Structures are given as C-alpha cells and as structure tokens.
C-alpha cells in the first residue's frame, strides 16, 4: 500500500451545496390536488365501505404530495427578491398548506375546490416571477 | 470567551449540553474521526474539495467564531463542514428577523458566496440559512490542519469573525 493511501482519510465530510435541477411548476401540485378533488367526488357517490376506506387512504397520500410540491416551490423556487413582486407570498403558501391539511381531514368538495383555487394563486405568483420561460425546459411538442 | 471552572462542570453534568464530553462520552469522542476528506465546494476558497484535514474530535462545545467544524447536518445526518458564525447566546439574522441562539446552539455558515457557487455550476450553499441553528449534539469535531495537498499544508486560517450586530430594522440580506 502506498504511503499516500495510508494517509488518506476514511471519512468524507461535505462542504454542502445544493444542486437544484431548477425545474419548477405548480402544475405538479395542481395535478395531485385535482386527484384529491376527484377522489372526494367518487367517495361521495359510493356507499361501499371498502371503497370509501381506499378513497380516504389515497386522498391522504395525494394530499401529502400536494404539500411536498408546494414546499419545494416555497423553499427552493421562490427567493427573497420575489417578495417584491408577490408581497403576500408567505401568507399564500401558509394558507395553501393549511388548506391541504383541511382536505386531508375532510370529505367536502368545497374544501378540495378551495385548494385548487389557492394553487392557482401560487401558479399566478410563479408566472409573475418568471414562470415557464425560466423553470421549464422548452421544446415540448404542443 | 474564557470558560470558567464551575460553568464547565455544570455543562458536563447536563447531558448533551456541551460539557467536555457531551453525549458521546470519552470513548465515542476518541474514536474520531481524526482525518477527513472534503467533498463539494461551499467552503471555497479557504477549503477546497479534495483537501484532507485533521480533526480534533475531543471538543464538546462549540469552538469560537471563525473555527471550522465538522458536524452532522440537521435532518439528513450527513457529515458536513462549515464555519462557526454564531455561538450560543449570539443574535443572528434569520429570515428578516433576529434570532437568539440557545445555550447549546451555533450558527454555521459556508465561506463561499452563492453567486460564486452558482457561477461555477454548483447550487446555493446549504448552511444555517437553510436549516437554522445547530445543537451541540450534532458537533463531531473541529477541523484545524490541512495535510494534503502538499502545497497548501498548514493550519486552517481562522479569520476573526465578528458577531452579527443586531441593529434596528430588518437584517441585512446577503
């Protein structure tokens, strides 16, 4: 074994920096929220207890994904300088995340609809601060 | 800050409060790591990816501002390296407000600035600005000497890092 190998540390420490892909789109959250909406619809139309249990389970899963996607936008995409263009940004994300919690706990279509509306507001904020041109790869066939 | 005798003893008795041995106990501390290799670029230019450092794992409390420390990143638990920018009791700017660090917390920052990192194709540095204050249980050791590469062998520079000044109004943005 070479002397250098002997000297080499066995522990690696990271001087950590992010490597974000830079791809963001509220559509991801919106699709999961639409799933929640549709699941609530189906839940209300079906009396079968097994079906209803499954529906609730899946709704909670999807709602968790909504939260995740909202958080990624909030923490990673939006930067302090965006607050000038969207002064109510933090309130908006707070409200949207709270609404997800509500959708998790309820089977009301109104709640699910309200979540969609809030995500549309996030979408508007995303568009004001750069939107598709900045955060999606261009060239997808229309 | 000088550490007086009684404080030191009190600290040692409180589990995890950063007494001389902390939570890991003497044996845990002496196990190391004594040597580490650095990956990634957030400590540029003082410490580069690929540097080999000597670590003193016997520290049980946050060393003074400007020291380079190895610790477990909150959340992920990965071993990371950063510089102490705030010690217990210091005020630090956090998200447009000021935050006072608790008895066992430190504020750990990267050396590299975000623009330079992004220009080099890295992402933003991940440090206390992202995960907040770090409790002393996460402290693993103090890096103090670079022994590789040869042309940069020597003690790690420890620039004087002034405490954040808590002024009126919102914190300065970097």
Boltz contact constraints between the chains, C-beta under 6 A:
constraints:
  - contact:
      token1: [A, 9]
      token2: [B, 35]
      max_distance: 6.0
  - contact:
      token1: [A, 9]
      token2: [B, 36]
      max_distance: 6.0
  - contact:
      token1: [A, 9]
      token2: [B, 37]
      max_distance: 6.0
  - contact:
      token1: [A, 9]
      token2: [B, 52]
      max_distance: 6.0
  - contact:
      token1: [A, 11]
      token2: [B, 33]
      max_distance: 6.0
  - contact:
      token1: [A, 11]
      token2: [B, 36]
      max_distance: 6.0
  - contact:
      token1: [A, 12]
      token2: [B, 37]
      max_distance: 6.0
  - contact:
      token1: [A, 12]
      token2: [B, 39]
      max_distance: 6.0
  - contact:
      token1: [A, 13]
      token2: [B, 36]
      max_distance: 6.0
  - contact:
      token1: [A, 13]
      token2: [B, 38]
      max_distance: 6.0
  - contact:
      token1: [A, 13]
      token2: [B, 70]
      max_distance: 6.0
  - contact:
      token1: [A, 13]
      token2: [B, 79]
      max_distance: 6.0
  - contact:
      token1: [A, 13]
      token2: [B, 80]
      max_distance: 6.0
  - contact:
      token1: [A, 13]
      token2: [B, 81]
      max_distance: 6.0
  - contact:
      token1: [A, 14]
      token2: [B, 39]
      max_distance: 6.0
  - contact:
      token1: [A, 14]
      token2: [B, 40]
      max_distance: 6.0
  - contact:
      token1: [A, 14]
      token2: [B, 78]
      max_distance: 6.0
  - contact:
      token1: [A, 14]
      token2: [B, 80]
      max_distance: 6.0
  - contact:
      token1: [A, 15]
      token2: [B, 38]
      max_distance: 6.0
  - contact:
      token1: [A, 15]
      token2: [B, 40]
      max_distance: 6.0
  - contact:
      token1: [A, 15]
      token2: [B, 42]
      max_distance: 6.0
  - contact:
      token1: [A, 15]
      token2: [B, 43]
      max_distance: 6.0
  - contact:
      token1: [A, 15]
      token2: [B, 81]
      max_distance: 6.0
  - contact:
      token1: [A, 16]
      token2: [B, 40]
      max_distance: 6.0
  - contact:
      token1: [A, 16]
      token2: [B, 42]
      max_distance: 6.0
  - contact:
      token1: [A, 16]
      token2: [B, 80]
      max_distance: 6.0
  - contact:
      token1: [A, 16]
      token2: [B, 126]
      max_distance: 6.0
  - contact:
      token1: [A, 17]
      token2: [B, 40]
      max_distance: 6.0
  - contact:
      token1: [A, 17]
      token2: [B, 42]
      max_distance: 6.0
  - contact:
      token1: [A, 17]
      token2: [B, 117]
      max_distance: 6.0
  - contact:
      token1: [A, 17]
      token2: [B, 122]
      max_distance: 6.0
  - contact:
      token1: [A, 17]
      token2: [B, 123]
      max_distance: 6.0
  - contact:
      token1: [A, 17]
      token2: [B, 125]
      max_distance: 6.0
  - contact:
      token1: [A, 18]
      token2: [B, 123]
      max_distance: 6.0
  - contact:
      token1: [A, 18]
      token2: [B, 124]
      max_distance: 6.0
  - contact:
      token1: [A, 18]
      token2: [B, 126]
      max_distance: 6.0
  - contact:
      token1: [A, 19]
      token2: [B, 123]
      max_distance: 6.0
  - contact:
      token1: [A, 20]
      token2: [B, 123]
      max_distance: 6.0
